[in-house]
């Protein structure tokens, strides 16, 4: 999928360069060509095709949240090193 997006952006960039170098073209027109023919559609495509991954991540997070804390007790863990008492 990323290869298609990179290829699309490359073609749009070459269109923008061609427009900027054309005798009747402008740099502003080239910028709009790249944004409207390249970056805009590529961003929209990337967003729409990433919907499944976002949904799966949201479901994983909800399942993890519903399972509760990992220790199951809900209390703070005990100190792993007991305090040292002084000899009387």
HTML snippet that shows the backbone in 3Dmol.js (N, CA, C, O; Angstrom):
<script src="https://3Dmol.org/build/3Dmol-min.js"></script>
<div id="view" style="width:600px;height:400px;position:relative"></div>
<script>
const pdb = `
ATOM      1  N   UNK A   1       0.830  -1.190   0.000  1.00  0.00           N
ATOM      2  CA  UNK A   1       0.000   0.000   0.000  1.00  0.00           C
ATOM      3  C   UNK A   1       0.873   1.251   0.000  1.00  0.00           C
ATOM      4  O   UNK A   1       0.586   2.209  -0.718  1.00  0.00           O
ATOM      5  N   UNK A   2       1.922   1.246   0.792  1.00  0.00           N
ATOM      6  CA  UNK A   2       2.789   2.424   0.858  1.00  0.00           C
ATOM      7  C   UNK A   2       3.472   2.690  -0.482  1.00  0.00           C
ATOM      8  O   UNK A   2       3.725   3.841  -0.837  1.00  0.00           O
ATOM      9  N   UNK A   3       3.764   1.639  -1.213  1.00  0.00           N
ATOM     10  CA  UNK A   3       4.404   1.804  -2.520  1.00  0.00           C
ATOM     11  C   UNK A   3       3.475   2.526  -3.492  1.00  0.00           C
ATOM     12  O   UNK A   3       3.931   3.349  -4.285  1.00  0.00           O
ATOM     13  N   UNK A   4       2.204   2.234  -3.441  1.00  0.00           N
ATOM     14  CA  UNK A   4       1.232   2.910  -4.304  1.00  0.00           C
ATOM     15  C   UNK A   4       1.151   4.389  -3.946  1.00  0.00           C
ATOM     16  O   UNK A   4       1.096   5.241  -4.834  1.00  0.00           O
ATOM     17  N   UNK A   5       1.142   4.697  -2.662  1.00  0.00           N
ATOM     18  CA  UNK A   5       1.069   6.091  -2.218  1.00  0.00           C
ATOM     19  C   UNK A   5       2.322   6.853  -2.638  1.00  0.00           C
ATOM     20  O   UNK A   5       2.232   7.987  -3.109  1.00  0.00           O
ATOM     21  N   UNK A   6       3.480   6.241  -2.471  1.00  0.00           N
ATOM     22  CA  UNK A   6       4.726   6.901  -2.862  1.00  0.00           C
ATOM     23  C   UNK A   6       4.763   7.112  -4.376  1.00  0.00           C
ATOM     24  O   UNK A   6       5.199   8.163  -4.846  1.00  0.00           O
ATOM     25  N   UNK A   7       4.309   6.125  -5.135  1.00  0.00           N
ATOM     26  CA  UNK A   7       4.261   6.279  -6.587  1.00  0.00           C
ATOM     27  C   UNK A   7       3.315   7.390  -7.012  1.00  0.00           C
ATOM     28  O   UNK A   7       3.634   8.176  -7.904  1.00  0.00           O
ATOM     29  N   UNK A   8       2.152   7.457  -6.375  1.00  0.00           N
ATOM     30  CA  UNK A   8       1.187   8.516  -6.682  1.00  0.00           C
ATOM     31  C   UNK A   8       1.788   9.894  -6.371  1.00  0.00           C
ATOM     32  O   UNK A   8       1.644  10.829  -7.159  1.00  0.00           O
ATOM     33  N   UNK A   9       2.451  10.013  -5.240  1.00  0.00           N
ATOM     34  CA  UNK A   9       3.061  11.298  -4.878  1.00  0.00           C
ATOM     35  C   UNK A   9       4.173  11.676  -5.847  1.00  0.00           C
ATOM     36  O   UNK A   9       4.354  12.854  -6.158  1.00  0.00           O
ATOM     37  N   UNK A  10       4.918  10.687  -6.324  1.00  0.00           N
ATOM     38  CA  UNK A  10       5.985  10.961  -7.283  1.00  0.00           C
ATOM     39  C   UNK A  10       5.407  11.503  -8.593  1.00  0.00           C
ATOM     40  O   UNK A  10       5.920  12.472  -9.153  1.00  0.00           O
ATOM     41  N   UNK A  11       4.345  10.874  -9.069  1.00  0.00           N
ATOM     42  CA  UNK A  11       3.718  11.339 -10.310  1.00  0.00           C
ATOM     43  C   UNK A  11       3.158  12.743 -10.128  1.00  0.00           C
ATOM     44  O   UNK A  11       3.303  13.585 -11.014  1.00  0.00           O
ATOM     45  N   UNK A  12       2.526  13.004  -8.999  1.00  0.00           N
ATOM     46  CA  UNK A  12       1.974  14.340  -8.740  1.00  0.00           C
ATOM     47  C   UNK A  12       3.096  15.371  -8.635  1.00  0.00           C
ATOM     48  O   UNK A  12       2.944  16.506  -9.089  1.00  0.00           O
ATOM     49  N   UNK A  13       4.207  14.981  -8.044  1.00  0.00           N
ATOM     50  CA  UNK A  13       5.341  15.898  -7.956  1.00  0.00           C
ATOM     51  C   UNK A  13       5.891  16.216  -9.339  1.00  0.00           C
ATOM     52  O   UNK A  13       6.223  17.366  -9.626  1.00  0.00           O
ATOM     53  N   UNK A  14       5.991  15.207 -10.195  1.00  0.00           N
ATOM     54  CA  UNK A  14       6.473  15.451 -11.555  1.00  0.00           C
ATOM     55  C   UNK A  14       5.494  16.337 -12.341  1.00  0.00           C
ATOM     56  O   UNK A  14       5.923  17.158 -13.153  1.00  0.00           O
ATOM     57  N   UNK A  15       4.196  16.178 -12.108  1.00  0.00           N
ATOM     58  CA  UNK A  15       3.213  17.065 -12.739  1.00  0.00           C
ATOM     59  C   UNK A  15       3.418  18.503 -12.273  1.00  0.00           C
ATOM     60  O   UNK A  15       3.338  19.441 -13.067  1.00  0.00           O
ATOM     61  N   UNK A  16       3.683  18.668 -10.974  1.00  0.00           N
ATOM     62  CA  UNK A  16       3.890  20.011 -10.433  1.00  0.00           C
ATOM     63  C   UNK A  16       5.168  20.632 -10.986  1.00  0.00           C
ATOM     64  O   UNK A  16       5.189  21.822 -11.303  1.00  0.00           O
ATOM     65  N   UNK A  17       6.218  19.855 -11.104  1.00  0.00           N
ATOM     66  CA  UNK A  17       7.469  20.368 -11.669  1.00  0.00           C
ATOM     67  C   UNK A  17       7.266  20.765 -13.125  1.00  0.00           C
ATOM     68  O   UNK A  17       7.774  21.795 -13.567  1.00  0.00           O
ATOM     69  N   UNK A  18       6.530  19.958 -13.863  1.00  0.00           N
ATOM     70  CA  UNK A  18       6.262  20.285 -15.267  1.00  0.00           C
ATOM     71  C   UNK A  18       5.448  21.564 -15.381  1.00  0.00           C
ATOM     72  O   UNK A  18       5.681  22.374 -16.278  1.00  0.00           O
ATOM     73  N   UNK A  19       4.493  21.748 -14.475  1.00  0.00           N
ATOM     74  CA  UNK A  19       3.698  22.970 -14.516  1.00  0.00           C
ATOM     75  C   UNK A  19       4.531  24.183 -14.144  1.00  0.00           C
ATOM     76  O   UNK A  19       4.357  25.251 -14.731  1.00  0.00           O
ATOM     77  N   UNK A  20       5.421  24.045 -13.193  1.00  0.00           N
ATOM     78  CA  UNK A  20       6.260  25.172 -12.783  1.00  0.00           C
ATOM     79  C   UNK A  20       7.235  25.569 -13.887  1.00  0.00           C
ATOM     80  O   UNK A  20       7.570  26.746 -14.016  1.00  0.00           O
ATOM     81  N   UNK A  21       7.696  24.609 -14.683  1.00  0.00           N
ATOM     82  CA  UNK A  21       8.663  24.895 -15.738  1.00  0.00           C
ATOM     83  C   UNK A  21       8.025  25.295 -17.066  1.00  0.00           C
ATOM     84  O   UNK A  21       8.721  25.740 -17.979  1.00  0.00           O
ATOM     85  N   UNK A  22       6.737  25.141 -17.175  1.00  0.00           N
ATOM     86  CA  UNK A  22       6.044  25.501 -18.417  1.00  0.00           C
ATOM     87  C   UNK A  22       6.012  27.025 -18.556  1.00  0.00           C
ATOM     88  O   UNK A  22       5.884  27.728 -17.553  1.00  0.00           O
ATOM     89  N   UNK A  23       6.127  27.548 -19.787  1.00  0.00           N
ATOM     90  CA  UNK A  23       6.118  29.014 -19.962  1.00  0.00           C
ATOM     91  C   UNK A  23       4.847  29.691 -19.424  1.00  0.00           C
ATOM     92  O   UNK A  23       4.914  30.820 -18.938  1.00  0.00           O
ATOM     93  N   UNK A  24       3.710  29.027 -19.504  1.00  0.00           N
ATOM     94  CA  UNK A  24       2.474  29.616 -18.993  1.00  0.00           C
ATOM     95  C   UNK A  24       2.168  29.200 -17.558  1.00  0.00           C
ATOM     96  O   UNK A  24       1.170  29.654 -16.997  1.00  0.00           O
ATOM     97  N   UNK A  25       2.983  28.363 -16.956  1.00  0.00           N
ATOM     98  CA  UNK A  25       2.738  27.869 -15.607  1.00  0.00           C
ATOM     99  C   UNK A  25       3.337  28.777 -14.545  1.00  0.00           C
ATOM    100  O   UNK A  25       4.198  29.610 -14.830  1.00  0.00           O
ATOM    101  N   UNK A  26       2.868  28.602 -13.316  1.00  0.00           N
ATOM    102  CA  UNK A  26       3.392  29.368 -12.181  1.00  0.00           C
ATOM    103  C   UNK A  26       3.770  28.407 -11.067  1.00  0.00           C
ATOM    104  O   UNK A  26       3.355  27.248 -11.052  1.00  0.00           O
ATOM    105  N   UNK A  27       4.560  28.908 -10.146  1.00  0.00           N
ATOM    106  CA  UNK A  27       4.944  28.089  -8.997  1.00  0.00           C
ATOM    107  C   UNK A  27       3.730  27.876  -8.089  1.00  0.00           C
ATOM    108  O   UNK A  27       3.563  26.797  -7.521  1.00  0.00           O
ATOM    109  N   UNK A  28       2.893  28.892  -7.955  1.00  0.00           N
ATOM    110  CA  UNK A  28       1.689  28.740  -7.141  1.00  0.00           C
ATOM    111  C   UNK A  28       0.771  27.662  -7.729  1.00  0.00           C
ATOM    112  O   UNK A  28       0.194  26.860  -6.995  1.00  0.00           O
ATOM    113  N   UNK A  29       0.646  27.655  -9.043  1.00  0.00           N
ATOM    114  CA  UNK A  29      -0.136  26.610  -9.698  1.00  0.00           C
ATOM    115  C   UNK A  29       0.460  25.238  -9.480  1.00  0.00           C
ATOM    116  O   UNK A  29      -0.267  24.255  -9.336  1.00  0.00           O
ATOM    117  N   UNK A  30       1.782  25.167  -9.454  1.00  0.00           N
ATOM    118  CA  UNK A  30       2.449  23.890  -9.208  1.00  0.00           C
ATOM    119  C   UNK A  30       2.194  23.405  -7.783  1.00  0.00           C
ATOM    120  O   UNK A  30       1.993  22.213  -7.552  1.00  0.00           O
ATOM    121  N   UNK A  31       2.202  24.335  -6.833  1.00  0.00           N
ATOM    122  CA  UNK A  31       1.924  23.958  -5.436  1.00  0.00           C
ATOM    123  C   UNK A  31       0.508  23.421  -5.313  1.00  0.00           C
ATOM    124  O   UNK A  31       0.281  22.398  -4.665  1.00  0.00           O
ATOM    125  N   UNK A  32      -0.454  24.113  -5.938  1.00  0.00           N
ATOM    126  CA  UNK A  32      -1.834  23.644  -5.873  1.00  0.00           C
ATOM    127  C   UNK A  32      -2.007  22.323  -6.623  1.00  0.00           C
ATOM    128  O   UNK A  32      -2.801  21.478  -6.208  1.00  0.00           O
ATOM    129  N   UNK A  33      -1.290  22.142  -7.697  1.00  0.00           N
ATOM    130  CA  UNK A  33      -1.349  20.870  -8.410  1.00  0.00           C
ATOM    131  C   UNK A  33      -0.875  19.740  -7.517  1.00  0.00           C
ATOM    132  O   UNK A  33      -1.515  18.690  -7.453  1.00  0.00           O
ATOM    133  N   UNK A  34       0.237  19.942  -6.826  1.00  0.00           N
ATOM    134  CA  UNK A  34       0.739  18.891  -5.944  1.00  0.00           C
ATOM    135  C   UNK A  34      -0.212  18.628  -4.788  1.00  0.00           C
ATOM    136  O   UNK A  34      -0.460  17.475  -4.435  1.00  0.00           O
ATOM    137  N   UNK A  35      -0.747  19.695  -4.196  1.00  0.00           N
ATOM    138  CA  UNK A  35      -1.637  19.499  -3.049  1.00  0.00           C
ATOM    139  C   UNK A  35      -2.961  18.852  -3.452  1.00  0.00           C
ATOM    140  O   UNK A  35      -3.442  17.949  -2.768  1.00  0.00           O
ATOM    141  N   UNK A  36      -3.550  19.308  -4.557  1.00  0.00           N
ATOM    142  CA  UNK A  36      -4.876  18.823  -4.924  1.00  0.00           C
ATOM    143  C   UNK A  36      -4.852  17.513  -5.712  1.00  0.00           C
ATOM    144  O   UNK A  36      -5.807  16.740  -5.635  1.00  0.00           O
ATOM    145  N   UNK A  37      -3.794  17.249  -6.462  1.00  0.00           N
ATOM    146  CA  UNK A  37      -3.700  15.995  -7.209  1.00  0.00           C
ATOM    147  C   UNK A  37      -2.860  14.942  -6.486  1.00  0.00           C
ATOM    148  O   UNK A  37      -2.993  13.750  -6.763  1.00  0.00           O
ATOM    149  N   UNK A  38      -2.010  15.364  -5.576  1.00  0.00           N
ATOM    150  CA  UNK A  38      -1.095  14.422  -4.939  1.00  0.00           C
ATOM    151  C   UNK A  38      -1.355  14.200  -3.468  1.00  0.00           C
ATOM    152  O   UNK A  38      -1.806  13.129  -3.063  1.00  0.00           O
ATOM    153  N   UNK A  39      -1.071  15.209  -2.669  1.00  0.00           N
ATOM    154  CA  UNK A  39      -1.118  15.038  -1.223  1.00  0.00           C
ATOM    155  C   UNK A  39      -2.541  14.838  -0.704  1.00  0.00           C
ATOM    156  O   UNK A  39      -2.760  14.012   0.182  1.00  0.00           O
ATOM    157  N   UNK A  40      -3.500  15.571  -1.235  1.00  0.00           N
ATOM    158  CA  UNK A  40      -4.882  15.443  -0.771  1.00  0.00           C
ATOM    159  C   UNK A  40      -5.463  14.064  -1.006  1.00  0.00           C
ATOM    160  O   UNK A  40      -5.905  13.421  -0.054  1.00  0.00           O
ATOM    161  N   UNK A  41      -5.477  13.585  -2.251  1.00  0.00           N
ATOM    162  CA  UNK A  41      -6.015  12.234  -2.487  1.00  0.00           C
ATOM    163  C   UNK A  41      -5.217  11.133  -1.785  1.00  0.00           C
ATOM    164  O   UNK A  41      -5.800  10.150  -1.327  1.00  0.00           O
ATOM    165  N   UNK A  42      -3.904  11.282  -1.696  1.00  0.00           N
ATOM    166  CA  UNK A  42      -3.099  10.255  -1.020  1.00  0.00           C
ATOM    167  C   UNK A  42      -3.433  10.203   0.462  1.00  0.00           C
ATOM    168  O   UNK A  42      -3.546   9.119   1.034  1.00  0.00           O
ATOM    169  N   UNK A  43      -3.594  11.366   1.092  1.00  0.00           N
ATOM    170  CA  UNK A  43      -3.947  11.394   2.512  1.00  0.00           C
ATOM    171  C   UNK A  43      -5.339  10.803   2.738  1.00  0.00           C
ATOM    172  O   UNK A  43      -5.550  10.065   3.701  1.00  0.00           O
ATOM    173  N   UNK A  44      -6.275  11.120   1.867  1.00  0.00           N
ATOM    174  CA  UNK A  44      -7.619  10.568   1.992  1.00  0.00           C
ATOM    175  C   UNK A  44      -7.607   9.050   1.820  1.00  0.00           C
ATOM    176  O   UNK A  44      -8.261   8.333   2.577  1.00  0.00           O
ATOM    177  N   UNK A  45      -6.875   8.566   0.839  1.00  0.00           N
ATOM    178  CA  UNK A  45      -6.778   7.132   0.609  1.00  0.00           C
ATOM    179  C   UNK A  45      -6.134   6.423   1.790  1.00  0.00           C
ATOM    180  O   UNK A  45      -6.606   5.371   2.221  1.00  0.00           O
ATOM    181  N   UNK A  46      -5.060   6.998   2.311  1.00  0.00           N
ATOM    182  CA  UNK A  46      -4.376   6.408   3.457  1.00  0.00           C
ATOM    183  C   UNK A  46      -5.295   6.359   4.675  1.00  0.00           C
ATOM    184  O   UNK A  46      -5.298   5.374   5.413  1.00  0.00           O
ATOM    185  N   UNK A  47      -6.076   7.423   4.885  1.00  0.00           N
ATOM    186  CA  UNK A  47      -7.003   7.463   6.010  1.00  0.00           C
ATOM    187  C   UNK A  47      -8.099   6.409   5.859  1.00  0.00           C
ATOM    188  O   UNK A  47      -8.394   5.677   6.803  1.00  0.00           O
ATOM    189  N   UNK A  48      -8.695   6.334   4.686  1.00  0.00           N
ATOM    190  CA  UNK A  48      -9.794   5.396   4.474  1.00  0.00           C
ATOM    191  C   UNK A  48      -9.334   3.946   4.548  1.00  0.00           C
ATOM    192  O   UNK A  48     -10.052   3.108   5.093  1.00  0.00           O
ATOM    193  N   UNK A  49      -8.175   3.632   4.023  1.00  0.00           N
ATOM    194  CA  UNK A  49      -7.689   2.255   4.047  1.00  0.00           C
ATOM    195  C   UNK A  49      -7.107   1.852   5.399  1.00  0.00           C
ATOM    196  O   UNK A  49      -6.905   0.664   5.648  1.00  0.00           O
ATOM    197  N   UNK A  50      -6.837   2.812   6.268  1.00  0.00           N
ATOM    198  CA  UNK A  50      -6.332   2.495   7.600  1.00  0.00           C
ATOM    199  C   UNK A  50      -7.433   2.287   8.624  1.00  0.00           C
ATOM    200  O   UNK A  50      -7.149   2.084   9.804  1.00  0.00           O
ATOM    201  N   UNK A  51      -8.711   2.335   8.182  1.00  0.00           N
ATOM    202  CA  UNK A  51      -9.837   2.208   9.102  1.00  0.00           C
ATOM    203  C   UNK A  51      -9.839   0.864   9.821  1.00  0.00           C
ATOM    204  O   UNK A  51     -10.122   0.812  11.018  1.00  0.00           O
ATOM    205  N   UNK A  52      -9.534  -0.210   9.124  1.00  0.00           N
ATOM    206  CA  UNK A  52      -9.519  -1.541   9.743  1.00  0.00           C
ATOM    207  C   UNK A  52      -8.477  -1.660  10.839  1.00  0.00           C
ATOM    208  O   UNK A  52      -8.730  -2.276  11.875  1.00  0.00           O
ATOM    209  N   UNK A  53      -7.312  -1.078  10.620  1.00  0.00           N
ATOM    210  CA  UNK A  53      -6.253  -1.130  11.634  1.00  0.00           C
ATOM    211  C   UNK A  53      -6.639  -0.328  12.867  1.00  0.00           C
ATOM    212  O   UNK A  53      -6.393  -0.751  13.996  1.00  0.00           O
ATOM    213  N   UNK A  54      -7.249   0.841  12.642  1.00  0.00           N
ATOM    214  CA  UNK A  54      -7.674   1.646  13.786  1.00  0.00           C
ATOM    215  C   UNK A  54      -8.772   0.945  14.574  1.00  0.00           C
ATOM    216  O   UNK A  54      -8.773   0.988  15.805  1.00  0.00           O
ATOM    217  N   UNK A  55      -9.713   0.296  13.875  1.00  0.00           N
ATOM    218  CA  UNK A  55     -10.793  -0.419  14.544  1.00  0.00           C
ATOM    219  C   UNK A  55     -10.236  -1.592  15.351  1.00  0.00           C
ATOM    220  O   UNK A  55     -10.676  -1.825  16.477  1.00  0.00           O
ATOM    221  N   UNK A  56      -9.285  -2.324  14.799  1.00  0.00           N
ATOM    222  CA  UNK A  56      -8.689  -3.455  15.518  1.00  0.00           C
ATOM    223  C   UNK A  56      -7.928  -2.975  16.746  1.00  0.00           C
ATOM    224  O   UNK A  56      -7.982  -3.613  17.797  1.00  0.00           O
ATOM    225  N   UNK A  57      -7.224  -1.864  16.625  1.00  0.00           N
ATOM    226  CA  UNK A  57      -6.497  -1.327  17.779  1.00  0.00           C
ATOM    227  C   UNK A  57      -7.463  -0.878  18.866  1.00  0.00           C
ATOM    228  O   UNK A  57      -7.205  -1.073  20.054  1.00  0.00           O
ATOM    229  N   UNK A  58      -8.580  -0.275  18.456  1.00  0.00           N
ATOM    230  CA  UNK A  58      -9.568   0.166  19.441  1.00  0.00           C
ATOM    231  C   UNK A  58     -10.182  -1.036  20.151  1.00  0.00           C
ATOM    232  O   UNK A  58     -10.388  -0.995  21.364  1.00  0.00           O
ATOM    233  N   UNK A  59     -10.478  -2.109  19.411  1.00  0.00           N
ATOM    234  CA  UNK A  59     -11.034  -3.308  20.041  1.00  0.00           C
ATOM    235  C   UNK A  59     -10.046  -3.967  20.994  1.00  0.00           C
ATOM    236  O   UNK A  59     -10.433  -4.457  22.055  1.00  0.00           O
ATOM    237  N   UNK A  60      -8.755  -3.980  20.612  1.00  0.00           N
ATOM    238  CA  UNK A  60      -7.733  -4.534  21.510  1.00  0.00           C
ATOM    239  C   UNK A  60      -7.653  -3.726  22.794  1.00  0.00           C
ATOM    240  O   UNK A  60      -7.548  -4.292  23.882  1.00  0.00           O
ATOM    241  N   UNK A  61      -7.704  -2.396  22.672  1.00  0.00           N
ATOM    242  CA  UNK A  61      -7.626  -1.546  23.863  1.00  0.00           C
ATOM    243  C   UNK A  61      -8.847  -1.744  24.753  1.00  0.00           C
ATOM    244  O   UNK A  61      -8.721  -1.784  25.977  1.00  0.00           O
ATOM    245  N   UNK A  62     -10.034  -1.870  24.147  1.00  0.00           N
ATOM    246  CA  UNK A  62     -11.237  -2.097  24.943  1.00  0.00           C
ATOM    247  C   UNK A  62     -11.190  -3.452  25.637  1.00  0.00           C
ATOM    248  O   UNK A  62     -11.611  -3.565  26.788  1.00  0.00           O
ATOM    249  N   UNK A  63     -10.691  -4.476  24.966  1.00  0.00           N
ATOM    250  CA  UNK A  63     -10.593  -5.799  25.581  1.00  0.00           C
ATOM    251  C   UNK A  63      -9.592  -5.787  26.730  1.00  0.00           C
ATOM    252  O   UNK A  63      -9.816  -6.423  27.760  1.00  0.00           O
ATOM    253  N   UNK A  64      -8.506  -5.075  26.558  1.00  0.00           N
ATOM    254  CA  UNK A  64      -7.514  -4.982  27.621  1.00  0.00           C
ATOM    255  C   UNK A  64      -8.068  -4.227  28.817  1.00  0.00           C
ATOM    256  O   UNK A  64      -7.811  -4.587  29.966  1.00  0.00           O
ATOM    257  N   UNK A  65      -8.838  -3.170  28.535  1.00  0.00           N
ATOM    258  CA  UNK A  65      -9.435  -2.391  29.618  1.00  0.00           C
ATOM    259  C   UNK A  65     -10.500  -3.201  30.349  1.00  0.00           C
ATOM    260  O   UNK A  65     -10.617  -3.093  31.570  1.00  0.00           O
ATOM    261  N   UNK A  66     -11.271  -4.000  29.638  1.00  0.00           N
ATOM    262  CA  UNK A  66     -12.342  -4.782  30.235  1.00  0.00           C
ATOM    263  C   UNK A  66     -11.801  -5.940  31.072  1.00  0.00           C
ATOM    264  O   UNK A  66     -12.482  -6.404  31.987  1.00  0.00           O
ATOM    265  N   UNK A  67     -10.610  -6.407  30.781  1.00  0.00           N
ATOM    266  CA  UNK A  67     -10.069  -7.547  31.519  1.00  0.00           C
ATOM    267  C   UNK A  67      -9.612  -7.158  32.918  1.00  0.00           C
ATOM    268  O   UNK A  67      -9.364  -8.039  33.741  1.00  0.00           O
ATOM    269  N   UNK A  68      -9.493  -5.885  33.208  1.00  0.00           N
ATOM    270  CA  UNK A  68      -9.108  -5.453  34.542  1.00  0.00           C
ATOM    271  C   UNK A  68      -7.605  -5.359  34.690  1.00  0.00           C
ATOM    272  O   UNK A  68      -6.862  -5.565  33.731  1.00  0.00           O
ATOM    273  N   UNK A  69      -7.160  -5.047  35.895  1.00  0.00           N
ATOM    274  CA  UNK A  69      -5.716  -4.936  36.122  1.00  0.00           C
ATOM    275  C   UNK A  69      -5.046  -6.300  35.990  1.00  0.00           C
ATOM    276  O   UNK A  69      -5.684  -7.322  36.241  1.00  0.00           O
ATOM    277  N   UNK A  70      -3.776  -6.333  35.603  1.00  0.00           N
ATOM    278  CA  UNK A  70      -3.100  -7.605  35.352  1.00  0.00           C
ATOM    279  C   UNK A  70      -2.983  -8.488  36.586  1.00  0.00           C
ATOM    280  O   UNK A  70      -3.024  -9.711  36.454  1.00  0.00           O
ATOM    281  N   UNK A  71      -2.835  -7.911  37.801  1.00  0.00           N
ATOM    282  CA  UNK A  71      -2.692  -8.746  38.993  1.00  0.00           C
ATOM    283  C   UNK A  71      -4.043  -9.182  39.536  1.00  0.00           C
ATOM    284  O   UNK A  71      -4.110 -10.129  40.319  1.00  0.00           O
ATOM    285  N   UNK A  72      -5.113  -8.520  39.143  1.00  0.00           N
ATOM    286  CA  UNK A  72      -6.447  -8.927  39.536  1.00  0.00           C
ATOM    287  C   UNK A  72      -6.844  -8.485  40.932  1.00  0.00           C
ATOM    288  O   UNK A  72      -8.005  -8.648  41.306  1.00  0.00           O
ATOM    289  N   UNK A  73      -5.937  -7.938  41.712  1.00  0.00           N
ATOM    290  CA  UNK A  73      -6.263  -7.573  43.082  1.00  0.00           C
ATOM    291  C   UNK A  73      -6.731  -6.146  43.247  1.00  0.00           C
ATOM    292  O   UNK A  73      -7.569  -5.863  44.103  1.00  0.00           O
ATOM    293  N   UNK A  74      -6.218  -5.270  42.465  1.00  0.00           N
ATOM    294  CA  UNK A  74      -6.605  -3.877  42.583  1.00  0.00           C
ATOM    295  C   UNK A  74      -5.826  -3.124  43.646  1.00  0.00           C
ATOM    296  O   UNK A  74      -6.047  -1.927  43.834  1.00  0.00           O
ATOM    297  N   UNK A  75      -4.919  -3.795  44.347  1.00  0.00           N
ATOM    298  CA  UNK A  75      -4.117  -3.123  45.367  1.00  0.00           C
ATOM    299  C   UNK A  75      -2.729  -2.815  44.809  1.00  0.00           C
ATOM    300  O   UNK A  75      -2.287  -3.408  43.825  1.00  0.00           O
ATOM    301  N   UNK A  76      -2.068  -1.884  45.454  1.00  0.00           N
ATOM    302  CA  UNK A  76      -0.711  -1.547  45.040  1.00  0.00           C
ATOM    303  C   UNK A  76       0.210  -2.724  45.349  1.00  0.00           C
ATOM    304  O   UNK A  76       0.013  -3.405  46.356  1.00  0.00           O
ATOM    305  N   UNK A  77       1.206  -2.977  44.510  1.00  0.00           N
ATOM    306  CA  UNK A  77       2.108  -4.097  44.775  1.00  0.00           C
ATOM    307  C   UNK A  77       2.952  -3.833  46.021  1.00  0.00           C
ATOM    308  O   UNK A  77       3.271  -2.691  46.352  1.00  0.00           O
ATOM    309  N   UNK A  78       3.295  -4.905  46.686  1.00  0.00           N
ATOM    310  CA  UNK A  78       4.112  -4.798  47.887  1.00  0.00           C
ATOM    311  C   UNK A  78       5.535  -4.400  47.526  1.00  0.00           C
ATOM    312  O   UNK A  78       5.970  -4.579  46.388  1.00  0.00           O
ATOM    313  N   UNK A  79       6.249  -3.864  48.493  1.00  0.00           N
ATOM    314  CA  UNK A  79       7.638  -3.468  48.283  1.00  0.00           C
ATOM    315  C   UNK A  79       8.467  -4.732  48.089  1.00  0.00           C
ATOM    316  O   UNK A  79       8.424  -5.606  48.953  1.00  0.00           O
ATOM    317  N   UNK A  80       9.218  -4.874  47.002  1.00  0.00           N
ATOM    318  CA  UNK A  80       9.959  -6.102  46.762  1.00  0.00           C
ATOM    319  C   UNK A  80      11.122  -6.303  47.733  1.00  0.00           C
ATOM    320  O   UNK A  80      11.553  -7.435  47.955  1.00  0.00           O
ATOM    321  N   UNK A  81      11.627  -5.228  48.308  1.00  0.00           N
ATOM    322  CA  UNK A  81      12.732  -5.350  49.259  1.00  0.00           C
ATOM    323  C   UNK A  81      12.191  -4.946  50.639  1.00  0.00           C
ATOM    324  O   UNK A  81      11.796  -3.796  50.830  1.00  0.00           O
ATOM    325  N   UNK A  82      12.171  -5.879  51.601  1.00  0.00           N
ATOM    326  CA  UNK A  82      11.630  -5.517  52.922  1.00  0.00           C
ATOM    327  C   UNK A  82      12.559  -4.533  53.624  1.00  0.00           C
ATOM    328  O   UNK A  82      13.772  -4.569  53.421  1.00  0.00           O
ATOM    329  N   UNK A  83      11.994  -3.657  54.448  1.00  0.00           N
ATOM    330  CA  UNK A  83      12.841  -2.703  55.163  1.00  0.00           C
ATOM    331  C   UNK A  83      13.732  -3.428  56.172  1.00  0.00           C
ATOM    332  O   UNK A  83      13.336  -4.458  56.719  1.00  0.00           O
ATOM    333  N   UNK A  84      14.916  -2.905  56.417  1.00  0.00           N
ATOM    334  CA  UNK A  84      15.870  -3.496  57.341  1.00  0.00           C
ATOM    335  C   UNK A  84      15.689  -2.837  58.698  1.00  0.00           C
ATOM    336  O   UNK A  84      15.712  -1.612  58.817  1.00  0.00           O
ATOM    337  N   UNK A  85      15.508  -3.676  59.730  1.00  0.00           N
ATOM    338  CA  UNK A  85      15.335  -3.145  61.081  1.00  0.00           C
ATOM    339  C   UNK A  85      16.671  -3.101  61.783  1.00  0.00           C
ATOM    340  O   UNK A  85      17.539  -3.942  61.546  1.00  0.00           O
ATOM    341  N   UNK A  86      16.836  -2.104  62.659  1.00  0.00           N
ATOM    342  CA  UNK A  86      18.067  -2.021  63.441  1.00  0.00           C
ATOM    343  C   UNK A  86      17.964  -2.980  64.627  1.00  0.00           C
ATOM    344  O   UNK A  86      16.894  -3.174  65.204  1.00  0.00           O
ATOM    345  N   UNK A  87      19.096  -3.568  64.968  1.00  0.00           N
ATOM    346  CA  UNK A  87      19.149  -4.445  66.124  1.00  0.00           C
ATOM    347  C   UNK A  87      19.101  -3.612  67.382  1.00  0.00           C
ATOM    348  O   UNK A  87      19.771  -2.582  67.458  1.00  0.00           O
ATOM    349  N   UNK A  88      18.312  -4.032  68.394  1.00  0.00           N
ATOM    350  CA  UNK A  88      18.258  -3.251  69.645  1.00  0.00           C
ATOM    351  C   UNK A  88      19.459  -3.409  70.517  1.00  0.00           C
ATOM    352  O   UNK A  88      19.529  -2.807  71.588  1.00  0.00           O
TER     353      UNK A  88
END
`;
const viewer = $3Dmol.createViewer("view");
viewer.addModel(pdb, "pdb");
viewer.setStyle({}, {cartoon: {color: "spectrum"}});
viewer.zoomTo();
viewer.render();
</script>
